[in-house]
Amino acid sequence: MLYSALFVPSLAASMVYASSIVNVTIGNATVIGIHNTTLGVETFQGIKYGTAKRFQRIIPPTYNESEVINGTFYGVACPQIPGSNALAVDYGVYGTDEDCTLLDIYRPPNTKSEDRLPVMLWLHGGALTQGAASHYPGYGMVAESIEIRKPIIEISINYRLAVWGFLGGVEASAHNAQNLGLYDQRAALEWVQKYISNFGGDPHAVTIFGQSSGAMSVAYHMLNTTNDLFRAAIMESGSSTSVPCLEPSYYQNVYDGIIDLVGCNTTLDTFECLSTVNETTLSDAATTLYKESTIYSGRPWGVTIDGEIIPDNPAYLTAQGKLLQVPFINGDVLDEGTIFVQPQALNTTSDLLTFVQRDYVARNASFFSNQTSEAQLLELYPDDPALGSPYGTGNVTFWGPEFKRGAAIYGDLHFQAPRRNFLNVAVSQKISAWSYIFDQFITGTDAWEGVFMKFNVSDGPLYELSKQTFAYWASFANNMDPNSDCNPRWEQYTEAKNILNITANGTGTTLIVDDYRQEQMA
């Protein structure tokens, strides 16, 4: 989970900057934006990329004759579950509303429509339950791209979340109400194809990138081989098999629970009732249901197989090598599992096995389904805190005797192993790919989190590291190759399995072999 670790407080929206007005025409409408002369970036914020009624698929926007769109401030966020993980952020700054399918555009100053700059479209993370475009400003990326003379346009989008964007159950499936957040993402990419040239972007040079559940979303779009909406992809802490993708019926108990909580359980058409209940009532019910579930394994909403945007089980599609033939970057941070395991009380081996079973077996009965495989798991991840995650922290156990052991297992199961598998498939399909491990402890991070993400941090080494990473990303968006003259050489992922170890410690960013914990992730 890298991108959000690289934001700089000086770019916070609350700061006051010198600015002037800029205009762009889309359809019959005029979008008013800001040229931030202090940061050297032009922004157009809160632009509607579609119209989405509750539990319905998004449709393209209509821009009226002589309409003026005020893009000088952030729009609302989509409704979401507050405080749904250990790194929760208050998304109430700009408010929330169901009419939330908005995007923000960041571009170099004085960009003209004929410039045709590469475009990077960002999908935020947040376990499909929280997040907003406004919390991922593109100032730093665009500014760095200008500095290295590989300018890009960055777009950050909202998409529907939680019950509004990923409702499951047979009723949702019957009404095409599943995976609506993914359809929002695709609609944003279609909007880019139609309108980004007006802002100076090249619709044929789009890179889609995301973090955590946003990265998983990127991977899902890569498994839809009819997709021609982007030419490259970056996945930061997430792959196609990070979380099992299930049939809609798996979430039937969640649908029934929502129906009970909002009072629709006595109606003949529960879906119609749910579609019309008061927004506050639905939000309160969704929050209650989430709090009653258990962390990640009990998450009540998720991506499901619908035969269209998710044409088949992602695990099957990945194994069959059915990936888009587009170059990509896929990487992880060193300690992926810590915040997901932290809320658990892992004091004994029995606690650990119960957590693993609840986390994974409930969704995929073929995994760890007998005593032998449990014994193998415990042997592969021995009861030695010095070997657990956060790595390199010795014998301290932080939250309980089995915390670090559980975090190591979780990080490998959901992040490291899926990434490695995705890359191996790319090698077999002769798809150009690069990989990294982010190994820089961030000042201000709690020790139990390990090498992980934090918002709004900028010590000296991290700031320089962020510039280096942005340079890799901008080079990739321009040339479909992350290498440039200003950074250490990054070798493509091949059978040699070289990956970039991104750190400011010791020797700095270097190449290493992607063979750590090979037996555990085989």
One Martini backbone bead per residue (centre of mass of N, CA, C, O) as a GRO file, in nm:
protein
  522
    1MET     BB    1   0.077   0.050   0.031
    2LEU     BB    2   0.202   0.331  -0.121
    3TYR     BB    3   0.081   0.602  -0.226
    4SER     BB    4  -0.031   0.713   0.058
    5ALA     BB    5   0.274   0.745   0.173
    6LEU     BB    6   0.348   1.008  -0.042
    7PHE     BB    7   0.230   1.236   0.088
    8VAL     BB    8   0.206   1.594   0.141
    9PRO     BB    9   0.110   1.832   0.361
   10SER     BB   10   0.151   2.086   0.166
   11LEU     BB   11  -0.112   1.962  -0.011
   12ALA     BB   12  -0.335   2.044   0.145
   13ALA     BB   13  -0.657   2.169   0.112
   14SER     BB   14  -0.635   2.393   0.352
   15MET     BB   15  -0.460   2.547   0.192
   16VAL     BB   16  -0.326   2.854   0.062
   17TYR     BB   17  -0.325   2.970  -0.279
   18ALA     BB   18  -0.211   3.072  -0.565
   19SER     BB   19  -0.452   3.174  -0.827
   20SER     BB   20  -0.630   3.074  -1.129
   21ILE     BB   21  -0.838   3.065  -1.403
   22VAL     BB   22  -0.977   2.781  -1.584
   23ASN     BB   23  -1.090   2.642  -1.906
   24VAL     BB   24  -1.323   2.377  -2.017
   25THR     BB   25  -1.471   2.194  -2.280
   26ILE     BB   26  -1.772   1.981  -2.250
   27GLY     BB   27  -1.953   1.973  -2.485
   28ASN     BB   28  -2.181   2.226  -2.361
   29ALA     BB   29  -1.972   2.268  -2.137
   30THR     BB   30  -1.812   2.443  -1.859
   31VAL     BB   31  -1.502   2.412  -1.696
   32ILE     BB   32  -1.392   2.522  -1.382
   33GLY     BB   33  -1.066   2.598  -1.285
   34ILE     BB   34  -0.729   2.570  -1.139
   35HIS     BB   35  -0.432   2.762  -1.112
   36ASN     BB   36  -0.167   2.656  -0.922
   37THR     BB   37   0.106   2.862  -0.879
   38THR     BB   38   0.254   2.723  -0.642
   39LEU     BB   39   0.243   2.409  -0.758
   40GLY     BB   40   0.203   2.383  -1.076
   41VAL     BB   41  -0.123   2.318  -1.104
   42GLU     BB   42  -0.410   2.192  -1.258
   43THR     BB   43  -0.766   2.195  -1.162
   44PHE     BB   44  -1.053   1.954  -1.174
   45GLN     BB   45  -1.339   1.932  -0.969
   46GLY     BB   46  -1.624   1.744  -0.935
   47ILE     BB   47  -1.680   1.562  -1.186
   48LYS     BB   48  -1.924   1.423  -1.365
   49TYR     BB   49  -1.927   1.070  -1.503
   50GLY     BB   50  -2.225   1.012  -1.388
   51THR     BB   51  -2.539   0.839  -1.337
   52ALA     BB   52  -2.654   0.708  -1.006
   53LYS     BB   53  -2.870   0.499  -0.894
   54ARG     BB   54  -2.983   0.305  -0.671
   55PHE     BB   55  -2.890  -0.010  -0.770
   56GLN     BB   56  -2.767   0.111  -1.039
   57ARG     BB   57  -2.636   0.159  -1.324
   58ILE     BB   58  -2.441   0.357  -1.480
   59ILE     BB   59  -2.467   0.662  -1.664
   60PRO     BB   60  -2.414   0.890  -1.870
   61PRO     BB   61  -2.369   1.210  -1.895
   62THR     BB   62  -2.535   1.536  -1.905
   63TYR     BB   63  -2.457   1.830  -2.085
   64ASN     BB   64  -2.569   2.132  -2.087
   65GLU     BB   65  -2.650   2.410  -2.223
   66SER     BB   66  -2.435   2.638  -2.085
   67GLU     BB   67  -2.297   2.487  -1.874
   68VAL     BB   68  -2.156   2.529  -1.541
   69ILE     BB   69  -1.866   2.387  -1.393
   70ASN     BB   70  -1.752   2.373  -1.066
   71GLY     BB   71  -1.389   2.292  -1.033
   72THR     BB   72  -1.273   2.442  -0.741
   73PHE     BB   73  -1.382   2.183  -0.579
   74TYR     BB   74  -1.461   1.938  -0.394
   75GLY     BB   75  -1.650   1.676  -0.369
   76VAL     BB   76  -1.822   1.434  -0.271
   77ALA     BB   77  -1.859   1.146  -0.112
   78CYS     BB   78  -1.925   0.835  -0.068
   79PRO     BB   79  -2.086   0.628   0.094
   80GLN     BB   80  -1.979   0.492   0.421
   81ILE     BB   81  -1.770   0.327   0.653
   82PRO     BB   82  -1.685   0.424   0.950
   83GLY     BB   83  -1.412   0.299   1.096
   84SER     BB   84  -1.317   0.011   0.923
   85ASN     BB   85  -1.015   0.066   1.026
   86ALA     BB   86  -0.700   0.138   1.163
   87LEU     BB   87  -0.678   0.376   0.912
   88ALA     BB   88  -0.891   0.570   0.951
   89VAL     BB   89  -1.073   0.830   0.784
   90ASP     BB   90  -1.213   1.140   0.764
   91TYR     BB   91  -1.490   1.189   0.522
   92GLY     BB   92  -1.648   1.472   0.622
   93VAL     BB   93  -1.536   1.730   0.486
   94TYR     BB   94  -1.730   1.695   0.205
   95GLY     BB   95  -1.909   1.479   0.238
   96THR     BB   96  -2.203   1.279   0.165
   97ASP     BB   97  -2.340   1.105  -0.134
   98GLU     BB   98  -2.504   0.924  -0.377
   99ASP     BB   99  -2.413   1.166  -0.563
  100CYS     BB  100  -2.065   1.057  -0.639
  101THR     BB  101  -1.969   1.039  -0.950
  102LEU     BB  102  -1.651   1.157  -0.929
  103LEU     BB  103  -1.383   1.375  -1.055
  104ASP     BB  104  -1.027   1.445  -1.067
  105ILE     BB  105  -0.803   1.688  -1.220
  106TYR     BB  106  -0.449   1.676  -1.311
  107ARG     BB  107  -0.231   1.930  -1.457
  108PRO     BB  108  -0.041   2.096  -1.640
  109PRO     BB  109   0.030   2.394  -1.721
  110ASN     BB  110  -0.095   2.497  -2.027
  111THR     BB  111  -0.265   2.284  -2.138
  112LYS     BB  112  -0.349   2.137  -2.444
  113SER     BB  113  -0.547   1.950  -2.646
  114GLU     BB  114  -0.288   1.873  -2.841
  115ASP     BB  115  -0.082   1.726  -2.637
  116ARG     BB  116  -0.134   1.433  -2.545
  117LEU     BB  117  -0.124   1.316  -2.257
  118PRO     BB  118  -0.074   1.107  -2.033
  119VAL     BB  119  -0.284   0.886  -1.832
  120MET     BB  120  -0.386   0.867  -1.477
  121LEU     BB  121  -0.595   0.633  -1.303
  122TRP     BB  122  -0.734   0.640  -0.976
  123LEU     BB  123  -0.778   0.376  -0.723
  124HIS     BB  124  -0.890   0.346  -0.430
  125GLY     BB  125  -0.892   0.235  -0.120
  126GLY     BB  126  -1.088   0.048   0.155
  127ALA     BB  127  -1.240  -0.236   0.130
  128LEU     BB  128  -1.506  -0.121  -0.014
  129THR     BB  129  -1.594   0.108   0.236
  130GLN     BB  130  -1.369   0.333   0.174
  131GLY     BB  131  -1.322   0.653   0.027
  132ALA     BB  132  -1.156   0.919  -0.181
  133ALA     BB  133  -1.043   1.139  -0.409
  134SER     BB  134  -0.964   1.381  -0.209
  135HIS     BB  135  -0.730   1.186  -0.061
  136TYR     BB  136  -0.574   1.189  -0.372
  137PRO     BB  137  -0.377   1.400  -0.468
  138GLY     BB  138  -0.193   1.496  -0.785
  139TYR     BB  139   0.040   1.699  -0.746
  140GLY     BB  140   0.304   1.533  -0.708
  141MET     BB  141   0.300   1.370  -0.970
  142VAL     BB  142   0.283   1.604  -1.172
  143ALA     BB  143   0.531   1.763  -1.077
  144GLU     BB  144   0.736   1.534  -1.130
  145SER     BB  145   0.675   1.496  -1.434
  146ILE     BB  146   0.779   1.774  -1.509
  147GLU     BB  147   1.070   1.757  -1.395
  148ILE     BB  148   1.133   1.487  -1.591
  149ARG     BB  149   0.985   1.525  -1.871
  150LYS     BB  150   0.697   1.340  -1.802
  151PRO     BB  151   0.408   1.428  -1.856
  152ILE     BB  152   0.092   1.421  -1.675
  153ILE     BB  153  -0.237   1.302  -1.615
  154GLU     BB  154  -0.448   1.308  -1.329
  155ILE     BB  155  -0.696   1.076  -1.193
  156SER     BB  156  -0.959   1.090  -0.944
  157ILE     BB  157  -1.201   0.864  -0.797
  158ASN     BB  158  -1.518   0.785  -0.740
  159TYR     BB  159  -1.692   0.502  -0.585
  160ARG     BB  160  -1.897   0.275  -0.498
  161LEU     BB  161  -1.982   0.141  -0.172
  162ALA     BB  162  -2.061  -0.118  -0.022
  163VAL     BB  163  -2.394  -0.145  -0.038
  164TRP     BB  164  -2.397   0.053  -0.295
  165GLY     BB  165  -2.154  -0.122  -0.466
  166PHE     BB  166  -2.166  -0.446  -0.311
  167LEU     BB  167  -2.420  -0.606  -0.344
  168GLY     BB  168  -2.571  -0.900  -0.245
  169GLY     BB  169  -2.746  -1.157  -0.369
  170VAL     BB  170  -3.009  -1.266  -0.559
  171GLU     BB  171  -3.155  -0.994  -0.592
  172ALA     BB  172  -2.917  -0.832  -0.697
  173SER     BB  173  -2.863  -1.011  -0.942
  174ALA     BB  174  -3.151  -0.981  -1.077
  175HIS     BB  175  -3.083  -0.642  -1.083
  176ASN     BB  176  -2.786  -0.567  -1.146
  177ALA     BB  177  -2.643  -0.484  -0.833
  178GLN     BB  178  -2.363  -0.580  -0.883
  179ASN     BB  179  -2.056  -0.429  -0.900
  180LEU     BB  180  -2.097  -0.110  -0.920
  181GLY     BB  181  -1.812  -0.003  -0.865
  182LEU     BB  182  -1.688  -0.126  -1.124
  183TYR     BB  183  -1.876   0.022  -1.323
  184ASP     BB  184  -1.781   0.299  -1.244
  185GLN     BB  185  -1.490   0.267  -1.331
  186ARG     BB  186  -1.556   0.213  -1.629
  187ALA     BB  187  -1.704   0.481  -1.675
  188ALA     BB  188  -1.456   0.657  -1.628
  189LEU     BB  189  -1.295   0.540  -1.866
  190GLU     BB  190  -1.506   0.628  -2.078
  191TRP     BB  191  -1.487   0.927  -2.021
  192VAL     BB  192  -1.195   0.955  -2.101
  193GLN     BB  193  -1.232   0.875  -2.399
  194LYS     BB  194  -1.425   1.131  -2.457
  195TYR     BB  195  -1.278   1.394  -2.274
  196ILE     BB  196  -0.960   1.419  -2.221
  197SER     BB  197  -0.873   1.580  -2.477
  198ASN     BB  198  -0.982   1.857  -2.368
  199PHE     BB  199  -0.733   1.841  -2.140
  200GLY     BB  200  -0.474   1.698  -2.304
  201GLY     BB  201  -0.534   1.400  -2.339
  202ASP     BB  202  -0.470   1.049  -2.404
  203PRO     BB  203  -0.690   0.787  -2.471
  204HIS     BB  204  -0.434   0.587  -2.570
  205ALA     BB  205  -0.273   0.668  -2.269
  206VAL     BB  206  -0.378   0.467  -2.029
  207THR     BB  207  -0.336   0.442  -1.675
  208ILE     BB  208  -0.414   0.207  -1.430
  209PHE     BB  209  -0.440   0.276  -1.069
  210GLY     BB  210  -0.386   0.111  -0.738
  211GLN     BB  211  -0.494   0.040  -0.390
  212SER     BB  212  -0.562  -0.247  -0.288
  213SER     BB  213  -0.876  -0.256  -0.380
  214GLY     BB  214  -0.780  -0.093  -0.626
  215ALA     BB  215  -0.581  -0.308  -0.729
  216MET     BB  216  -0.787  -0.533  -0.759
  217SER     BB  217  -0.953  -0.383  -0.967
  218VAL     BB  218  -0.740  -0.373  -1.181
  219ALA     BB  219  -0.719  -0.681  -1.212
  220TYR     BB  220  -1.009  -0.728  -1.301
  221HIS     BB  221  -0.985  -0.560  -1.564
  222MET     BB  222  -0.757  -0.754  -1.678
  223LEU     BB  223  -0.970  -1.008  -1.700
  224ASN     BB  224  -1.106  -0.830  -1.926
  225THR     BB  225  -1.033  -0.895  -2.262
  226THR     BB  226  -1.232  -0.656  -2.388
  227ASN     BB  227  -1.049  -0.439  -2.288
  228ASP     BB  228  -0.982  -0.079  -2.422
  229LEU     BB  229  -0.922   0.159  -2.178
  230PHE     BB  230  -0.616   0.054  -2.146
  231ARG     BB  231  -0.239   0.012  -2.161
  232ALA     BB  232  -0.191   0.016  -1.841
  233ALA     BB  233  -0.063  -0.103  -1.507
  234ILE     BB  234  -0.109  -0.053  -1.140
  235MET     BB  235  -0.029  -0.253  -0.842
  236GLU     BB  236  -0.091  -0.170  -0.495
  237SER     BB  237  -0.162  -0.409  -0.302
  238GLY     BB  238  -0.283  -0.617  -0.534
  239SER     BB  239  -0.482  -0.886  -0.674
  240SER     BB  240  -0.688  -1.122  -0.824
  241THR     BB  241  -0.641  -1.327  -0.542
  242SER     BB  242  -0.661  -1.178  -0.261
  243VAL     BB  243  -0.978  -1.221  -0.293
  244PRO     BB  244  -1.235  -1.402  -0.298
  245CYS     BB  245  -1.462  -1.478  -0.560
  246LEU     BB  246  -1.814  -1.487  -0.556
  247GLU     BB  247  -2.119  -1.567  -0.531
  248PRO     BB  248  -2.398  -1.390  -0.452
  249SER     BB  249  -2.516  -1.604  -0.242
  250TYR     BB  250  -2.305  -1.566  -0.015
  251TYR     BB  251  -2.464  -1.274   0.066
  252GLN     BB  252  -2.756  -1.335   0.171
  253ASN     BB  253  -2.735  -1.273   0.478
  254VAL     BB  254  -2.678  -0.975   0.432
  255TYR     BB  255  -2.930  -0.895   0.287
  256ASP     BB  256  -3.125  -0.990   0.510
  257GLY     BB  257  -3.007  -0.803   0.729
  258ILE     BB  258  -3.079  -0.536   0.594
  259ILE     BB  259  -3.381  -0.580   0.568
  260ASP     BB  260  -3.431  -0.592   0.872
  261LEU     BB  261  -3.303  -0.313   0.962
  262VAL     BB  262  -3.502  -0.135   0.755
  263GLY     BB  263  -3.799  -0.285   0.728
  264CYS     BB  264  -3.836  -0.499   0.455
  265ASN     BB  265  -3.936  -0.799   0.557
  266THR     BB  266  -4.269  -0.746   0.485
  267THR     BB  267  -4.225  -0.730   0.190
  268LEU     BB  268  -4.253  -0.842  -0.133
  269ASP     BB  269  -4.031  -0.618  -0.236
  270THR     BB  270  -3.726  -0.581  -0.110
  271PHE     BB  271  -3.566  -0.426  -0.326
  272GLU     BB  272  -3.753  -0.185  -0.360
  273CYS     BB  273  -3.743  -0.100  -0.068
  274LEU     BB  274  -3.431  -0.058  -0.053
  275SER     BB  275  -3.434   0.166  -0.286
  276THR     BB  276  -3.629   0.375  -0.086
  277VAL     BB  277  -3.490   0.423   0.154
  278ASN     BB  278  -3.349   0.601   0.369
  279GLU     BB  279  -3.026   0.696   0.378
  280THR     BB  280  -2.980   0.684   0.686
  281THR     BB  281  -3.096   0.403   0.732
  282LEU     BB  282  -2.898   0.252   0.549
  283SER     BB  283  -2.636   0.348   0.684
  284ASP     BB  284  -2.693   0.239   0.968
  285ALA     BB  285  -2.724  -0.058   0.883
  286ALA     BB  286  -2.444  -0.095   0.754
  287THR     BB  287  -2.282  -0.028   1.009
  288THR     BB  288  -2.398  -0.244   1.191
  289LEU     BB  289  -2.321  -0.488   1.016
  290TYR     BB  290  -2.019  -0.439   1.015
  291LYS     BB  291  -1.969  -0.448   1.328
  292GLU     BB  292  -2.077  -0.755   1.343
  293SER     BB  293  -1.845  -0.824   1.195
  294THR     BB  294  -1.535  -0.971   1.087
  295ILE     BB  295  -1.336  -0.811   0.957
  296TYR     BB  296  -1.231  -0.931   0.662
  297SER     BB  297  -1.383  -1.211   0.660
  298GLY     BB  298  -1.669  -1.047   0.742
  299ARG     BB  299  -1.720  -0.895   0.499
  300PRO     BB  300  -2.035  -0.794   0.352
  301TRP     BB  301  -1.863  -0.704   0.093
  302GLY     BB  302  -1.820  -0.786  -0.266
  303VAL     BB  303  -1.695  -0.937  -0.525
  304THR     BB  304  -1.873  -1.083  -0.801
  305ILE     BB  305  -2.002  -1.312  -1.014
  306ASP     BB  306  -2.160  -1.194  -1.343
  307GLY     BB  307  -2.044  -1.251  -1.653
  308GLU     BB  308  -1.893  -0.965  -1.715
  309ILE     BB  309  -1.689  -0.796  -1.540
  310ILE     BB  310  -1.702  -1.096  -1.408
  311PRO     BB  311  -1.684  -1.374  -1.599
  312ASP     BB  312  -1.511  -1.522  -1.371
  313ASN     BB  313  -1.307  -1.671  -1.181
  314PRO     BB  314  -1.011  -1.524  -1.110
  315ALA     BB  315  -0.849  -1.780  -1.050
  316TYR     BB  316  -0.907  -1.915  -1.320
  317LEU     BB  317  -0.819  -1.691  -1.517
  318THR     BB  318  -0.530  -1.675  -1.415
  319ALA     BB  319  -0.447  -1.975  -1.460
  320GLN     BB  320  -0.520  -1.938  -1.781
  321GLY     BB  321  -0.400  -1.652  -1.878
  322LYS     BB  322  -0.647  -1.423  -1.879
  323LEU     BB  323  -0.490  -1.153  -1.989
  324LEU     BB  324  -0.407  -0.862  -2.057
  325GLN     BB  325  -0.185  -0.720  -2.307
  326VAL     BB  326  -0.039  -0.545  -2.058
  327PRO     BB  327   0.155  -0.357  -1.893
  328PHE     BB  328   0.298  -0.399  -1.552
  329ILE     BB  329   0.266  -0.321  -1.200
  330ASN     BB  330   0.358  -0.524  -0.899
  331GLY     BB  331   0.321  -0.458  -0.544
  332ASP     BB  332   0.461  -0.437  -0.208
  333VAL     BB  333   0.475  -0.441   0.123
  334LEU     BB  334   0.622  -0.588   0.383
  335ASP     BB  335   0.353  -0.528   0.585
  336GLU     BB  336   0.031  -0.637   0.511
  337GLY     BB  337  -0.115  -0.783   0.784
  338THR     BB  338  -0.136  -0.613   1.050
  339ILE     BB  339  -0.417  -0.451   1.043
  340PHE     BB  340  -0.596  -0.713   1.002
  341VAL     BB  341  -0.497  -0.860   1.279
  342GLN     BB  342  -0.506  -0.668   1.528
  343PRO     BB  343  -0.817  -0.716   1.629
  344GLN     BB  344  -0.721  -0.979   1.713
  345ALA     BB  345  -0.713  -1.265   1.947
  346LEU     BB  346  -0.383  -1.396   1.940
  347ASN     BB  347  -0.278  -1.633   2.189
  348THR     BB  348  -0.316  -1.902   2.026
  349THR     BB  349  -0.311  -2.156   1.808
  350SER     BB  350  -0.618  -2.179   1.798
  351ASP     BB  351  -0.671  -1.887   1.724
  352LEU     BB  352  -0.518  -1.891   1.459
  353LEU     BB  353  -0.678  -2.118   1.313
  354THR     BB  354  -0.950  -1.982   1.333
  355PHE     BB  355  -0.874  -1.734   1.167
  356VAL     BB  356  -0.794  -1.878   0.907
  357GLN     BB  357  -1.057  -2.024   0.860
  358ARG     BB  358  -1.238  -1.768   0.858
  359ASP     BB  359  -1.081  -1.613   0.635
  360TYR     BB  360  -1.067  -1.860   0.404
  361VAL     BB  361  -1.238  -2.125   0.415
  362ALA     BB  362  -1.523  -1.994   0.399
  363ARG     BB  363  -1.437  -1.921   0.079
  364ASN     BB  364  -1.232  -2.192   0.057
  365ALA     BB  365  -1.252  -2.530   0.117
  366SER     BB  366  -0.961  -2.622  -0.015
  367PHE     BB  367  -0.833  -2.467   0.230
  368PHE     BB  368  -0.732  -2.594   0.507
  369SER     BB  369  -0.924  -2.888   0.544
  370ASN     BB  370  -0.699  -3.023   0.734
  371GLN     BB  371  -0.474  -3.131   0.965
  372THR     BB  372  -0.227  -3.147   0.782
  373SER     BB  373  -0.234  -2.853   0.671
  374GLU     BB  374  -0.215  -2.722   0.946
  375ALA     BB  375   0.061  -2.840   1.017
  376GLN     BB  376   0.208  -2.713   0.779
  377LEU     BB  377   0.155  -2.421   0.851
  378LEU     BB  378   0.301  -2.427   1.131
  379GLU     BB  379   0.575  -2.503   1.005
  380LEU     BB  380   0.607  -2.259   0.806
  381TYR     BB  381   0.491  -2.089   1.073
  382PRO     BB  382   0.649  -2.046   1.333
  383ASP     BB  383   0.675  -1.999   1.692
  384ASP     BB  384   0.841  -1.701   1.605
  385PRO     BB  385   0.856  -1.368   1.638
  386ALA     BB  386   1.120  -1.310   1.465
  387LEU     BB  387   0.952  -1.422   1.191
  388GLY     BB  388   0.749  -1.203   1.198
  389SER     BB  389   0.486  -0.963   1.167
  390PRO     BB  390   0.689  -0.739   1.187
  391TYR     BB  391   0.978  -0.728   1.042
  392GLY     BB  392   1.264  -0.692   1.238
  393THR     BB  393   1.142  -0.702   1.571
  394GLY     BB  394   1.184  -0.960   1.701
  395ASN     BB  395   1.024  -1.074   2.015
  396VAL     BB  396   0.809  -0.890   1.994
  397THR     BB  397   0.431  -0.913   2.008
  398PHE     BB  398   0.237  -0.684   2.100
  399TRP     BB  399  -0.095  -0.817   2.074
  400GLY     BB  400   0.029  -1.115   2.085
  401PRO     BB  401   0.173  -1.422   2.051
  402GLU     BB  402   0.020  -1.454   1.737
  403PHE     BB  403   0.034  -1.193   1.567
  404LYS     BB  404   0.289  -1.221   1.378
  405ARG     BB  405   0.203  -1.486   1.255
  406GLY     BB  406  -0.067  -1.391   1.136
  407ALA     BB  407   0.051  -1.157   0.963
  408ALA     BB  408   0.224  -1.333   0.781
  409ILE     BB  409   0.000  -1.507   0.664
  410TYR     BB  410  -0.184  -1.284   0.557
  411GLY     BB  411   0.017  -1.138   0.370
  412ASP     BB  412   0.071  -1.386   0.189
  413LEU     BB  413  -0.219  -1.472   0.105
  414HIS     BB  414  -0.324  -1.166   0.001
  415PHE     BB  415  -0.040  -1.060  -0.145
  416GLN     BB  416   0.232  -1.201  -0.212
  417ALA     BB  417   0.130  -1.458  -0.361
  418PRO     BB  418  -0.057  -1.321  -0.572
  419ARG     BB  419   0.161  -1.153  -0.700
  420ARG     BB  420   0.350  -1.383  -0.788
  421ASN     BB  421   0.141  -1.529  -0.960
  422PHE     BB  422   0.078  -1.300  -1.160
  423LEU     BB  423   0.371  -1.280  -1.266
  424ASN     BB  424   0.405  -1.570  -1.367
  425VAL     BB  425   0.186  -1.546  -1.579
  426ALA     BB  426   0.315  -1.319  -1.739
  427VAL     BB  427   0.565  -1.475  -1.821
  428SER     BB  428   0.407  -1.702  -1.975
  429GLN     BB  429   0.268  -1.455  -2.165
  430LYS     BB  430   0.471  -1.224  -2.233
  431ILE     BB  431   0.441  -0.996  -2.015
  432SER     BB  432   0.516  -0.692  -1.917
  433ALA     BB  433   0.692  -0.671  -1.596
  434TRP     BB  434   0.689  -0.529  -1.260
  435SER     BB  435   0.852  -0.525  -0.929
  436TYR     BB  436   0.797  -0.467  -0.566
  437ILE     BB  437   0.937  -0.360  -0.243
  438PHE     BB  438   0.837  -0.187   0.042
  439ASP     BB  439   1.123  -0.084   0.279
  440GLN     BB  440   0.998   0.182   0.448
  441PHE     BB  441   1.000   0.330   0.731
  442ILE     BB  442   0.761   0.544   0.881
  443THR     BB  443   0.738   0.820   1.029
  444GLY     BB  444   0.478   0.760   1.280
  445THR     BB  445   0.466   0.469   1.291
  446ASP     BB  446   0.368   0.205   1.433
  447ALA     BB  447   0.544  -0.071   1.517
  448TRP     BB  448   0.316  -0.291   1.455
  449GLU     BB  449   0.287  -0.215   1.146
  450GLY     BB  450   0.541  -0.137   1.016
  451VAL     BB  451   0.566  -0.161   0.682
  452PHE     BB  452   0.359   0.103   0.582
  453MET     BB  453   0.096   0.311   0.582
  454LYS     BB  454   0.054   0.674   0.554
  455PHE     BB  455  -0.070   0.985   0.613
  456ASN     BB  456   0.086   1.265   0.582
  457VAL     BB  457   0.411   1.227   0.504
  458SER     BB  458   0.753   1.410   0.545
  459ASP     BB  459   1.038   1.316   0.537
  460GLY     BB  460   1.324   1.334   0.382
  461PRO     BB  461   1.355   1.041   0.264
  462LEU     BB  462   1.057   1.011   0.174
  463TYR     BB  463   1.042   1.240  -0.024
  464GLU     BB  464   1.258   1.125  -0.217
  465LEU     BB  465   1.112   0.855  -0.258
  466SER     BB  466   0.858   0.972  -0.385
  467LYS     BB  467   0.995   1.095  -0.632
  468GLN     BB  468   1.104   0.831  -0.741
  469THR     BB  469   0.834   0.686  -0.774
  470PHE     BB  470   0.695   0.892  -0.956
  471ALA     BB  471   0.902   0.860  -1.183
  472TYR     BB  472   0.837   0.573  -1.251
  473TRP     BB  473   0.536   0.616  -1.315
  474ALA     BB  474   0.567   0.834  -1.537
  475SER     BB  475   0.741   0.663  -1.724
  476PHE     BB  476   0.533   0.439  -1.763
  477ALA     BB  477   0.306   0.617  -1.886
  478ASN     BB  478   0.483   0.706  -2.133
  479ASN     BB  479   0.662   0.406  -2.206
  480MET     BB  480   0.599   0.130  -2.064
  481ASP     BB  481   0.849   0.218  -1.871
  482PRO     BB  482   1.011   0.302  -1.563
  483ASN     BB  483   1.259   0.401  -1.699
  484SER     BB  484   1.530   0.636  -1.631
  485ASP     BB  485   1.789   0.863  -1.570
  486CYS     BB  486   1.689   0.928  -1.247
  487ASN     BB  487   1.709   0.611  -1.189
  488PRO     BB  488   1.730   0.314  -1.099
  489ARG     BB  489   1.743   0.018  -1.229
  490TRP     BB  490   1.457  -0.172  -1.366
  491GLU     BB  491   1.381  -0.488  -1.388
  492GLN     BB  492   1.226  -0.717  -1.538
  493TYR     BB  493   1.003  -0.970  -1.499
  494THR     BB  494   1.130  -1.294  -1.471
  495GLU     BB  495   1.276  -1.595  -1.409
  496ALA     BB  496   1.476  -1.429  -1.215
  497LYS     BB  497   1.305  -1.241  -1.012
  498ASN     BB  498   1.333  -0.931  -1.024
  499ILE     BB  499   1.321  -0.672  -0.775
  500LEU     BB  500   1.230  -0.378  -0.613
  501ASN     BB  501   1.394  -0.221  -0.339
  502ILE     BB  502   1.226   0.021  -0.155
  503THR     BB  503   1.468   0.248  -0.010
  504ALA     BB  504   1.660   0.464   0.229
  505ASN     BB  505   1.827   0.244   0.334
  506GLY     BB  506   2.145   0.213   0.313
  507THR     BB  507   2.167   0.142  -0.030
  508GLY     BB  508   1.891   0.156  -0.117
  509THR     BB  509   1.770   0.118  -0.417
  510THR     BB  510   1.726  -0.226  -0.521
  511LEU     BB  511   1.795  -0.539  -0.634
  512ILE     BB  512   1.603  -0.839  -0.593
  513VAL     BB  513   1.497  -1.155  -0.506
  514ASP     BB  514   1.180  -1.331  -0.545
  515ASP     BB  515   1.236  -1.572  -0.269
  516TYR     BB  516   1.085  -1.518  -0.028
  517ARG     BB  517   0.909  -1.752   0.118
  518GLN     BB  518   0.878  -1.987  -0.094
  519GLU     BB  519   0.753  -2.227   0.059
  520GLN     BB  520   0.501  -2.079   0.173
  521MET     BB  521   0.417  -1.976  -0.147
  522ALA     BB  522   0.385  -2.249  -0.328
   0.00000   0.00000   0.00000
